[in-house]
Amino acid sequence: MAEEQPLHLTFLGKNTQNGGSPTLFATNRGTYVIQSWKVKGHHDRVEIPHRLLAHTRPGTSVGAALEDTGRGTFILSGTPVTDVEALAQMNAPDHETSVEVPVGQEIWVNADTAR
């Protein structure tokens, strides 16, 4: 079985809000890592502010289902980050965790509409 490559992070953006520091990273694996608030009872879910998604790379999206909380945040699921070096780089406070999610392609409903 092939060994999984180490996770290298590239900072894309941050939205500080309510004592947290939700952050979006791109990875060398072609994924996104999202550091944000823990969702009680779920080690594979984070809550993020809507505005964090503005930091995705052009033409891409977060490739995970987003559950709108109705209070300016989404909850999403991903693979918990366990790479020790990546976790050290993020230095997340105790009330935050990180998940890795696929990068999706941004698709506009009406492709004829100018952005």
C-alpha positions in Angstrom: 0.0 0.0 0.0 1.4 3.4 -1.0 2.2 5.8 1.8 0.1 9.0 1.8 2.1 12.1 0.9 2.7 14.7 3.6 0.2 17.5 3.7 1.6 20.9 2.7 -0.6 23.9 3.3 -0.8 27.2 1.4 -2.6 30.0 3.2 -5.6 31.4 1.1 -7.5 33.5 3.6 -8.9 34.0 7.1 -12.1 35.4 8.7 -11.7 36.3 12.3 -15.1 36.3 14.0 -16.3 35.7 17.6 -12.9 34.8 19.0 -12.2 32.3 16.3 -9.9 32.3 13.3 -11.5 30.3 10.5 -8.9 29.8 7.8 -8.8 28.3 4.4 -5.7 26.6 3.0 -5.0 24.9 -0.4 -2.9 21.7 -0.2 -0.4 19.9 -2.4 -3.0 17.1 -2.7 -5.4 19.2 -4.7 -7.7 19.7 -1.8 -8.7 22.4 0.7 -8.1 22.3 4.4 -10.5 24.3 6.5 -9.6 25.3 10.1 -12.7 26.4 12.0 -15.0 25.9 14.9 -15.7 22.4 16.2 -19.2 21.0 15.9 -20.0 19.3 19.2 -20.1 15.5 18.9 -18.6 15.5 15.4 -14.9 15.2 14.9 -15.3 15.4 11.1 -17.4 18.6 10.9 -16.6 22.3 11.2 -18.7 25.4 11.3 -17.4 28.2 9.0 -18.6 31.8 8.3 -20.1 32.2 4.9 -17.4 34.8 4.0 -14.6 32.3 4.3 -15.7 30.8 1.0 -14.6 34.1 -0.8 -11.0 32.8 -0.3 -11.4 29.8 -2.6 -9.2 29.9 -5.7 -10.9 31.4 -8.8 -13.1 28.9 -10.7 -13.2 26.5 -7.7 -15.5 25.8 -4.8 -15.4 23.8 -1.6 -16.3 20.3 -2.8 -18.5 19.4 0.3 -22.1 19.8 1.0 -22.8 23.0 3.1 -25.5 23.1 5.7 -26.7 26.6 6.3 -27.2 27.3 10.0 -29.3 30.4 9.4 -26.9 32.6 11.3 -24.2 33.4 8.7 -22.4 30.1 9.0 -22.3 26.8 7.2 -21.5 23.3 8.7 -19.5 21.0 6.5 -18.0 17.6 6.8 -14.5 16.4 5.7 -11.7 14.2 6.6 -10.1 15.2 9.9 -6.5 16.5 9.5 -4.1 14.3 11.4 -0.8 15.4 9.7 1.4 16.6 12.7 3.3 19.2 10.7 0.2 20.6 9.1 -1.5 20.8 12.5 1.6 22.6 14.0 1.5 25.1 11.1 -2.2 25.9 11.8 -1.7 26.1 15.6 -5.5 25.9 16.1 -7.0 26.9 19.5 -8.8 24.2 21.5 -12.3 25.3 20.2 -11.2 24.7 16.6 -10.4 21.7 14.4 -9.5 21.1 10.8 -10.9 19.0 8.0 -9.7 18.3 4.4 -12.3 18.5 1.6 -12.1 18.1 -2.2 -11.8 21.1 -4.4 -14.9 21.5 -6.5 -15.4 23.3 -9.8 -17.4 26.5 -9.7 -20.4 26.2 -12.0 -22.7 29.1 -12.6 -26.4 28.3 -13.1 -26.6 30.6 -16.1 -23.3 30.4 -17.8 -24.3 33.3 -20.1 -24.5 35.7 -17.1 -21.4 37.9 -16.7 -19.7 37.8 -13.3 
